[in-house]
Amino acid sequence: MTLLIALVAGVVFGIGLTVSQMVDPARVQGFLDVAGLWAGTWDPTLAFVMAGALALAAPGFWLARKRGAPLVGERQEIPTARAIDRRLLLGAAMFGIGWGLVGYCPGPALAGLAFGLRETFIFVAAMIAGMGAYRWTLEKL
């Protein structure tokens, strides 16, 4: 049952990313290009997608904390870390730079695989290689 719910949630997420056109790197880069504010080419779509996600997620996290136990699964995992450290800042900077350069983040890239674009497959392969390199580096340290 847990896997079925995860599958449905993933499919709904992928549909949402596709409908909102967040699987299109040009759409994301249009939002991240702040110079477009003055040129009249800035695309606010991503801001609306983020606002919609927050509007849905915030009550969900509130209910999950209040309930204290998951509806499905063995344990509830809600982030508790509050520290802003070097590792967090470096990771956020790397994610942001990559997102700005390529126009993909992991969720939309995976959803974008359904369109069969070569660039998306290359990005996902590079993303998986980067995750492997990170894990290998952590093991060596």
Z-matrix of the N, CA and C atoms (Angstrom, degrees):
N
C 1 1.449
C 2 1.539 1 111.73
N 3 1.334 2 116.05 1 -39.11
C 4 1.456 3 120.70 2 179.70
C 5 1.528 4 110.94 3 -61.28
N 6 1.328 5 116.28 4 -43.67
C 7 1.461 6 120.00 5 179.44
C 8 1.529 7 111.69 6 -65.41
N 9 1.299 8 117.24 7 -37.71
C 10 1.468 9 120.81 8 178.65
C 11 1.530 10 110.41 9 -64.21
N 12 1.318 11 116.95 10 -43.86
C 13 1.466 12 120.61 11 178.66
C 14 1.530 13 110.35 12 -64.95
N 15 1.335 14 117.27 13 -40.23
C 16 1.462 15 120.74 14 177.08
C 17 1.529 16 110.57 15 -63.04
N 18 1.322 17 117.09 16 -41.29
C 19 1.465 18 120.98 17 178.05
C 20 1.523 19 111.29 18 -62.50
N 21 1.319 20 116.92 19 -46.76
C 22 1.468 21 120.90 20 179.54
C 23 1.531 22 110.22 21 -62.12
N 24 1.329 23 116.79 22 -44.09
C 25 1.472 24 120.20 23 178.89
C 26 1.526 25 110.57 24 -61.37
N 27 1.321 26 117.59 25 -42.47
C 28 1.459 27 121.30 26 178.70
C 29 1.518 28 112.64 27 -64.42
N 30 1.322 29 116.65 28 -41.11
C 31 1.468 30 120.54 29 178.64
C 32 1.529 31 110.31 30 -65.74
N 33 1.325 32 117.06 31 -43.56
C 34 1.470 33 120.31 32 178.13
C 35 1.525 34 110.60 33 -62.63
N 36 1.335 35 116.67 34 -41.44
C 37 1.461 36 120.99 35 177.29
C 38 1.529 37 110.56 36 -61.29
N 39 1.327 38 116.41 37 -46.54
C 40 1.458 39 120.81 38 179.01
C 41 1.517 40 112.37 39 -62.04
N 42 1.312 41 117.57 40 -40.52
C 43 1.466 42 121.46 41 176.92
C 44 1.526 43 109.77 42 -63.34
N 45 1.323 44 116.49 43 -43.24
C 46 1.468 45 120.41 44 178.13
C 47 1.514 46 112.30 45 -60.74
N 48 1.334 47 116.64 46 -42.50
C 49 1.460 48 120.40 47 177.93
C 50 1.526 49 111.49 48 -64.59
N 51 1.325 50 115.69 49 -37.29
C 52 1.459 51 119.68 50 -179.89
C 53 1.520 52 111.52 51 -71.47
N 54 1.331 53 117.18 52 -45.83
C 55 1.466 54 121.23 53 179.79
C 56 1.526 55 110.99 54 -61.99
N 57 1.336 56 116.45 55 -39.04
C 58 1.472 57 120.30 56 179.89
C 59 1.527 58 112.25 57 -80.47
N 60 1.316 59 116.72 58 -0.78
C 61 1.467 60 124.51 59 179.59
C 62 1.530 61 113.20 60 63.76
N 63 1.320 62 118.02 61 24.36
C 64 1.456 63 120.87 62 177.58
C 65 1.518 64 111.94 63 -76.24
N 66 1.338 65 118.18 64 -5.23
C 67 1.464 66 121.11 65 174.24
C 68 1.528 67 110.80 66 -84.58
N 69 1.327 68 116.66 67 -1.84
C 70 1.465 69 122.58 68 178.07
C 71 1.520 70 108.74 69 -98.64
N 72 1.341 71 118.08 70 108.44
C 73 1.463 72 120.06 71 -177.94
C 74 1.525 73 113.11 72 -55.93
N 75 1.315 74 117.84 73 -33.20
C 76 1.468 75 120.13 74 -179.60
C 77 1.524 76 111.00 75 -63.87
N 78 1.326 77 117.29 76 -33.09
C 79 1.466 78 121.23 77 178.92
C 80 1.524 79 109.89 78 -66.23
N 81 1.323 80 116.03 79 -45.39
C 82 1.467 81 121.08 80 179.64
C 83 1.523 82 110.46 81 -65.88
N 84 1.322 83 117.13 82 -45.37
C 85 1.460 84 120.25 83 -179.72
C 86 1.526 85 111.17 84 -65.35
N 87 1.345 86 116.99 85 -29.70
C 88 1.461 87 120.62 86 175.60
C 89 1.518 88 111.93 87 -64.17
N 90 1.327 89 116.71 88 -30.24
C 91 1.461 90 121.11 89 176.20
C 92 1.529 91 110.77 90 -78.58
N 93 1.325 92 116.25 91 -41.58
C 94 1.462 93 120.38 92 -176.14
C 95 1.528 94 112.74 93 -74.68
N 96 1.318 95 118.00 94 -16.01
C 97 1.464 96 122.08 95 179.06
C 98 1.527 97 109.09 96 -82.24
N 99 1.324 98 115.92 97 85.87
C 100 1.463 99 119.84 98 -176.05
C 101 1.522 100 112.60 99 -68.58
N 102 1.331 101 117.65 100 -19.36
C 103 1.466 102 119.69 101 175.39
C 104 1.520 103 110.18 102 -63.05
N 105 1.328 104 116.73 103 -23.59
C 106 1.454 105 121.71 104 177.85
C 107 1.515 106 113.26 105 -65.91
N 108 1.332 107 117.06 106 -17.56
C 109 1.470 108 120.23 107 176.43
C 110 1.521 109 110.91 108 -58.50
N 111 1.330 110 115.67 109 -43.22
C 112 1.459 111 120.34 110 -178.11
C 113 1.520 112 112.09 111 -83.09
N 114 1.334 113 116.21 112 -25.39
C 115 1.467 114 120.06 113 -178.83
C 116 1.526 115 111.75 114 -87.38
N 117 1.334 116 116.31 115 -9.82
C 118 1.464 117 120.10 116 -178.93
C 119 1.519 118 113.64 117 80.18
N 120 1.342 119 117.73 118 16.15
C 121 1.462 120 120.94 119 -179.25
C 122 1.528 121 112.66 120 -111.61
N 123 1.322 122 117.41 121 3.40
C 124 1.464 123 120.84 122 -178.75
C 125 1.519 124 109.62 123 -65.79
N 126 1.337 125 116.90 124 138.43
C 127 1.464 126 122.95 125 -178.00
C 128 1.527 127 109.56 126 -109.89
N 129 1.345 128 119.27 127 108.76
C 130 1.462 129 121.82 128 -176.52
C 131 1.530 130 114.50 129 -81.76
N 132 1.322 131 118.80 130 3.86
C 133 1.459 132 121.79 131 -174.18
C 134 1.524 133 112.75 132 -52.65
N 135 1.337 134 117.43 133 -45.27
C 136 1.455 135 120.77 134 -177.66
C 137 1.530 136 111.64 135 -60.44
N 138 1.324 137 117.55 136 -35.01
C 139 1.468 138 120.68 137 178.38
C 140 1.528 139 110.21 138 -62.00
N 141 1.323 140 117.21 139 -40.09
C 142 1.460 141 120.51 140 178.85
C 143 1.529 142 111.55 141 -69.43
N 144 1.338 143 116.42 142 -37.18
C 145 1.464 144 120.08 143 176.64
C 146 1.526 145 109.77 144 -63.86
N 147 1.335 146 116.87 145 -44.15
C 148 1.471 147 120.56 146 178.89
C 149 1.527 148 111.20 147 -63.70
N 150 1.324 149 116.69 148 -42.28
C 151 1.470 150 119.91 149 179.25
C 152 1.523 151 110.50 150 -62.66
N 153 1.319 152 116.66 151 -41.51
C 154 1.466 153 120.00 152 177.65
C 155 1.518 154 111.82 153 -64.01
N 156 1.335 155 116.81 154 -40.07
C 157 1.465 156 120.72 155 178.35
C 158 1.526 157 110.99 156 -64.15
N 159 1.330 158 116.36 157 -43.69
C 160 1.468 159 119.71 158 178.18
C 161 1.518 160 111.95 159 -64.79
N 162 1.325 161 116.30 160 -39.66
C 163 1.468 162 120.43 161 179.93
C 164 1.527 163 111.12 162 -62.60
N 165 1.309 164 117.04 163 -31.35
C 166 1.460 165 121.05 164 178.64
C 167 1.530 166 111.69 165 -86.15
N 168 1.335 167 116.61 166 -41.95
C 169 1.463 168 120.42 167 -175.13
C 170 1.522 169 113.44 168 -72.30
N 171 1.320 170 118.31 169 -39.29
C 172 1.469 171 120.76 170 -175.89
C 173 1.531 172 112.03 171 -58.31
N 174 1.333 173 119.11 172 -50.84
C 175 1.469 174 117.70 173 176.79
C 176 1.527 175 112.31 174 -64.54
N 177 1.327 176 116.95 175 -31.94
C 178 1.460 177 119.68 176 178.15
C 179 1.518 178 112.28 177 -64.21
N 180 1.332 179 116.97 178 -44.34
C 181 1.466 180 120.25 179 177.00
C 182 1.522 181 110.98 180 -66.13
N 183 1.328 182 116.88 181 -37.93
C 184 1.459 183 120.29 182 178.93
C 185 1.532 184 109.96 183 -62.44
N 186 1.321 185 116.64 184 -46.53
C 187 1.467 186 120.42 185 178.85
C 188 1.525 187 111.46 186 -64.11
N 189 1.323 188 117.04 187 -39.94
C 190 1.468 189 120.26 188 179.93
C 191 1.524 190 111.29 189 -63.47
N 192 1.332 191 116.54 190 -42.71
C 193 1.470 192 119.49 191 178.31
C 194 1.527 193 110.96 192 -65.31
N 195 1.331 194 115.36 193 -41.26
C 196 1.463 195 119.62 194 -178.98
C 197 1.529 196 111.16 195 -65.62
N 198 1.316 197 115.89 196 -39.44
C 199 1.457 198 120.45 197 -177.85
C 200 1.528 199 110.78 198 -70.88
N 201 1.351 200 116.45 199 -40.95
C 202 1.463 201 120.38 200 176.07
C 203 1.518 202 115.22 201 83.74
N 204 1.309 203 118.65 202 -15.75
C 205 1.466 204 121.99 203 179.53
C 206 1.528 205 108.17 204 -137.53
N 207 1.318 206 117.20 205 146.66
C 208 1.459 207 119.03 206 -178.48
C 209 1.530 208 111.74 207 -73.82
N 210 1.321 209 115.94 208 152.99
C 211 1.457 210 120.25 209 174.01
C 212 1.525 211 110.19 210 -71.41
N 213 1.333 212 115.40 211 -36.18
C 214 1.453 213 122.15 212 179.89
C 215 1.520 214 107.69 213 -135.32
N 216 1.306 215 117.44 214 140.09
C 217 1.461 216 121.00 215 178.77
C 218 1.514 217 111.08 216 106.04
N 219 1.326 218 113.55 217 173.20
C 220 1.457 219 119.30 218 -174.94
C 221 1.519 220 113.91 219 -88.11
N 222 1.317 221 116.46 220 -35.58
C 223 1.462 222 118.36 221 -178.12
C 224 1.522 223 109.92 222 -143.58
N 225 1.289 224 113.97 223 156.76
C 226 1.465 225 121.64 224 179.96
C 227 1.519 226 108.84 225 -98.80
N 228 1.320 227 116.36 226 128.09
C 229 1.458 228 120.01 227 -178.88
C 230 1.523 229 109.33 228 -118.51
N 231 1.305 230 115.86 229 100.07
C 232 1.457 231 122.23 230 176.92
C 233 1.522 232 106.94 231 -113.30
N 234 1.336 233 117.27 232 129.19
C 235 1.468 234 119.42 233 -178.81
C 236 1.528 235 111.65 234 -57.07
N 237 1.334 236 114.99 235 137.90
C 238 1.461 237 119.65 236 179.81
C 239 1.526 238 112.24 237 -122.04
N 240 1.327 239 117.58 238 -14.70
C 241 1.466 240 120.90 239 -177.20
C 242 1.523 241 110.36 240 -64.17
N 243 1.313 242 116.28 241 138.00
C 244 1.459 243 121.77 242 179.70
C 245 1.531 244 112.17 243 -123.27
N 246 1.335 245 116.81 244 -10.14
C 247 1.464 246 121.15 245 -175.49
C 248 1.523 247 111.16 246 -71.94
N 249 1.321 248 115.04 247 137.52
C 250 1.462 249 121.57 248 173.02
C 251 1.521 250 105.74 249 -105.10
N 252 1.326 251 115.18 250 101.23
C 253 1.462 252 119.81 251 -176.63
C 254 1.527 253 110.84 252 -115.34
N 255 1.317 254 115.05 253 179.74
C 256 1.465 255 121.10 254 -177.47
C 257 1.524 256 111.63 255 -60.66
N 258 1.312 257 116.90 256 -40.36
C 259 1.463 258 121.28 257 -179.01
C 260 1.529 259 110.83 258 -62.77
N 261 1.328 260 117.33 259 -43.34
C 262 1.461 261 121.52 260 178.24
C 263 1.521 262 110.84 261 -63.76
N 264 1.322 263 117.02 262 -47.19
C 265 1.464 264 121.11 263 -179.03
C 266 1.527 265 111.89 264 -63.60
N 267 1.324 266 116.87 265 -42.55
C 268 1.457 267 120.45 266 178.87
C 269 1.528 268 110.83 267 -64.78
N 270 1.317 269 116.89 268 -44.42
C 271 1.464 270 120.54 269 178.82
C 272 1.517 271 111.82 270 -63.23
N 273 1.323 272 116.96 271 -42.85
C 274 1.467 273 120.69 272 179.27
C 275 1.524 274 110.76 273 -64.75
N 276 1.335 275 116.64 274 -39.76
C 277 1.463 276 120.07 275 178.86
C 278 1.524 277 111.14 276 -65.43
N 279 1.323 278 116.83 277 -43.37
C 280 1.466 279 120.26 278 178.86
C 281 1.527 280 110.82 279 -63.83
N 282 1.324 281 116.62 280 -43.00
C 283 1.462 282 120.93 281 178.48
C 284 1.525 283 109.75 282 -61.54
N 285 1.320 284 117.22 283 -47.75
C 286 1.458 285 121.62 284 -177.93
C 287 1.512 286 113.14 285 -64.13
N 288 1.323 287 116.36 286 -41.65
C 289 1.469 288 119.92 287 178.68
C 290 1.524 289 110.14 288 -64.47
N 291 1.320 290 116.33 289 -46.03
C 292 1.462 291 119.97 290 178.67
C 293 1.519 292 111.81 291 -62.62
N 294 1.315 293 116.59 292 -41.61
C 295 1.462 294 121.46 293 -179.92
C 296 1.524 295 110.17 294 -63.92
N 297 1.323 296 116.10 295 -42.60
C 298 1.461 297 120.04 296 -179.90
C 299 1.517 298 112.83 297 -67.85
N 300 1.334 299 116.68 298 -38.66
C 301 1.464 300 120.28 299 -179.01
C 302 1.525 301 112.63 300 -71.47
N 303 1.332 302 115.84 301 -41.61
C 304 1.461 303 120.21 302 -172.25
C 305 1.526 304 112.18 303 -101.26
N 306 1.324 305 117.44 304 -31.53
C 307 1.463 306 120.62 305 -179.14
C 308 1.514 307 113.62 306 89.08
N 309 1.323 308 117.13 307 8.02
C 310 1.465 309 121.39 308 178.91
C 311 1.517 310 110.12 309 -120.59
N 312 1.319 311 116.32 310 144.68
C 313 1.452 312 120.96 311 161.75
C 314 1.527 313 105.19 312 -120.34
N 315 1.326 314 119.59 313 170.48
C 316 1.462 315 120.18 314 -169.35
C 317 1.531 316 115.77 315 -54.93
N 318 1.323 317 118.84 316 -46.63
C 319 1.467 318 120.26 317 -177.50
C 320 1.518 319 113.13 318 -60.18
N 321 1.329 320 118.25 319 -56.26
C 322 1.457 321 119.33 320 178.02
C 323 1.524 322 113.71 321 -61.22
N 324 1.332 323 117.66 322 -31.93
C 325 1.464 324 119.60 323 178.45
C 326 1.525 325 110.22 324 -64.93
N 327 1.327 326 116.45 325 -45.12
C 328 1.465 327 118.98 326 178.85
C 329 1.527 328 111.24 327 -64.32
N 330 1.329 329 116.79 328 -41.43
C 331 1.467 330 119.76 329 177.03
C 332 1.524 331 110.21 330 -64.95
N 333 1.327 332 116.81 331 -35.51
C 334 1.454 333 121.57 332 -179.03
C 335 1.515 334 113.89 333 -68.94
N 336 1.342 335 117.86 334 -17.37
C 337 1.460 336 120.22 335 176.95
C 338 1.521 337 111.44 336 -57.95
N 339 1.324 338 116.45 337 -29.21
C 340 1.465 339 120.91 338 -178.93
C 341 1.526 340 112.36 339 -61.93
N 342 1.340 341 117.40 340 -21.78
C 343 1.456 342 120.65 341 -179.54
C 344 1.527 343 112.17 342 -86.17
N 345 1.341 344 117.44 343 -9.60
C 346 1.453 345 122.15 344 173.83
C 347 1.518 346 116.19 345 71.64
N 348 1.324 347 118.01 346 22.12
C 349 1.463 348 120.10 347 179.94
C 350 1.533 349 110.77 348 -77.91
N 351 1.312 350 115.78 349 133.71
C 352 1.459 351 121.92 350 -178.86
C 353 1.526 352 111.51 351 -56.47
N 354 1.337 353 116.93 352 -41.86
C 355 1.464 354 121.21 353 -178.47
C 356 1.530 355 111.46 354 -61.26
N 357 1.323 356 116.20 355 -36.42
C 358 1.463 357 119.83 356 179.82
C 359 1.521 358 110.69 357 -67.87
N 360 1.324 359 116.61 358 -42.07
C 361 1.463 360 120.08 359 178.10
C 362 1.525 361 110.89 360 -63.46
N 363 1.326 362 117.08 361 -39.94
C 364 1.467 363 120.99 362 178.04
C 365 1.530 364 110.00 363 -63.02
N 366 1.342 365 116.48 364 -44.00
C 367 1.459 366 120.13 365 179.44
C 368 1.524 367 110.87 366 -61.54
N 369 1.331 368 117.11 367 -47.04
C 370 1.468 369 120.49 368 -178.13
C 371 1.526 370 110.32 369 -63.74
N 372 1.332 371 117.56 370 -40.11
C 373 1.466 372 120.11 371 177.09
C 374 1.533 373 110.35 372 -62.18
N 375 1.322 374 117.05 373 -43.34
C 376 1.470 375 120.96 374 178.29
C 377 1.532 376 110.80 375 -64.77
N 378 1.327 377 116.34 376 -38.72
C 379 1.467 378 121.03 377 179.21
C 380 1.534 379 109.86 378 -62.72
N 381 1.331 380 116.71 379 -45.54
C 382 1.464 381 120.80 380 179.72
C 383 1.524 382 110.10 381 -64.78
N 384 1.335 383 117.07 382 -40.83
C 385 1.473 384 120.22 383 177.41
C 386 1.527 385 110.54 384 -62.96
N 387 1.319 386 117.45 385 -40.88
C 388 1.459 387 121.30 386 177.83
C 389 1.515 388 112.35 387 -63.49
N 390 1.338 389 116.49 388 -40.21
C 391 1.469 390 120.12 389 176.81
C 392 1.528 391 110.34 390 -63.33
N 393 1.331 392 115.99 391 -41.36
C 394 1.467 393 119.93 392 178.56
C 395 1.525 394 111.31 393 -64.98
N 396 1.334 395 116.83 394 -41.94
C 397 1.464 396 120.63 395 179.02
C 398 1.524 397 110.44 396 -63.97
N 399 1.321 398 117.13 397 -39.35
C 400 1.462 399 120.79 398 178.41
C 401 1.530 400 110.07 399 -63.25
N 402 1.325 401 116.10 400 -47.16
C 403 1.470 402 119.92 401 -178.83
C 404 1.534 403 110.25 402 -63.51
N 405 1.330 404 117.25 403 -42.08
C 406 1.467 405 121.51 404 178.84
C 407 1.522 406 110.17 405 -62.17
N 408 1.339 407 116.81 406 -42.63
C 409 1.462 408 121.71 407 179.17
C 410 1.529 409 110.77 408 -62.74
N 411 1.318 410 116.98 409 -43.27
C 412 1.476 411 119.87 410 178.69
C 413 1.522 412 111.33 411 -61.44
N 414 1.329 413 116.88 412 -40.38
C 415 1.468 414 120.31 413 179.62
C 416 1.522 415 111.23 414 -65.23
N 417 1.337 416 117.28 415 -35.72
C 418 1.464 417 121.20 416 -178.86
C 419 1.534 418 111.38 417 -74.01
N 420 1.335 419 116.55 418 -29.11
C 421 1.457 420 119.81 419 179.63
C 422 1.501 421 109.39 420 -83.21
